[in-house]
């Protein structure tokens, strides 16, 4: 496998890419690339069309890069290329986490580095056991079966009435 540099403007997004990428995910990649560098080359065919790495390409463009590392797959074409495009995205999604190990790994990271992992703040707190899921007390929750009055003023006669009476 050979990694080469390509002009970023020569790389073409695959118009039938079945994978979608949110703006939030692209921004996570931008932040990751700023902090760690680009450690995962974009995979393209001999025709410069992206096989895997559409989101990384977009993040690199947002960073203003003019050159990007690519792997050119000369050996993939037709249905094999199409199948690999799907496999490259789907197979990684089929894995799971060892949450005990993940908690250990997140624990050793400084707090500012934890957010570079792609996990959100609430996810990290849940994994580290820092979220309080204890049930509240009845007094603190209010009475859900009792509606408070909803006072409304008629715009024509200025008469006030409880909107609950109109239900």
Number of C-alpha atoms within 10 A of each C-alpha: 6 8 13 12 12 15 12 18 11 12 19 16 18 15 8 7 14 9 12 9 10 9 12 9 15 19 15 18 22 22 18 18 18 12 11 10 10 16 9 12 18 21 20 23 20 13 12 17 17 23 25 24 19 23 21 20 23 19 22 21 16 12 13 10 13 13 15 20 19 23 21 22 17 11 9 16 13 7 9 10 16 14 12 15 20 15 13 14 15 12 9 9 9 7 8 7 7 8 11 10 10 13 16 12 11 18 14 10 12 9 12 7 11 17 17 16 14 14 14 12 11 11 13 21 14 14 17 16 11 11 12 8 8 6 7 8 8 9 7 7 9 9 10 8 6 7 8 10 11 11 10 13 12 9 8 6 7 9 9 12 14 13 12 12 8 6 5
